[in-house]
């Protein structure tokens, strides 16, 4: 967890606050004792697919397949499925 500063302290020690954030800490700014803002380091975008997949799994967006379950397969296995689907819609 990071540090907490009042708005006055944060203003007067802004360089120190930025140094803390650059070191990876989160800084909470309070106004009259109530937290009103948080300054935190920016997340670096994962340049590779593997990094994005890990982040999505951590967020709960992607769920790993249970053991023994088959991997995902295409919905349309025959060529021309989209063409037939669109023809049926007309």
N, C-alpha and C positions, 0 to 999 in steps of 0.2 A: 504494500500500500504506500502511496505517496504521502506528501506532506500537506498541511492545511495552512493557508495564509488568508488573512483578511484582505479586503480590497486595498486598504492603505498599504499594508506590507507588500502585497504583490506589485503595486505600482512603484513603491520605493525600491524594491529589490528585484525588479523585472529581469535583470541579467542573471541573477542567481536562480530565479525560477526557470528561466530558459535552460540554464545549465543542468538543472535537475531533470527537466523533461528530456533533454538530449542524452542524459545518462540512463533513460528508460523509465523514470519514475512518473507517476501521475500526481498532479498538483491540484488540490481542490481550493477554490476561491470562495470565501464566505463574506456575507454582508450581514452585519449585526448578528453574527453567530450562526446564520443559516447558510448552508451550502447553496451557491447559485451557479457555479460554473466549474468545469473541470478542464485542465490543460493536460493533454496526454500526447505521447509520441504518435506519429502517423504510422499506420501499418504499411509495410512495403508490399506492393503487389507481387505475388508469386509469378516469376517469369515462365514457369513451366506448368504443364498440365498436372503433373503429379502434385505439385504444391497447392494448386487450386483444389484438387480433389481432396487432399488432406484437410484443407480449411473447410470445405463443404461438409465433410464427415464430422468435423469438430462442432460445426454449427447445427448438426442434425438434419441437414438438407438431404444428404445421401446416407442411406442405411445399407450396411454390408449385407450380402446375401447370406441366409442361414446355411449351415453346412449341409451338403447333400443336395441342395437345390441347384437346378440348372442355371447357367448364365442366361442373360437376356438374349432373346432371338428376335429377328425381324418380324414385324406384324404381317407383312405381305411377302410370302415366300416365292410366289410365281411372278415372272416378269410381266409387266403391263398392268399390274394391279391398280395403279393410280388411274390409268386410262379407262379401265373397266368401271371403276368406282365413279368417275366423273360422267361416264356414259349412262350409268344407272340413275344418276341424280336428275338427268334431264327428262 
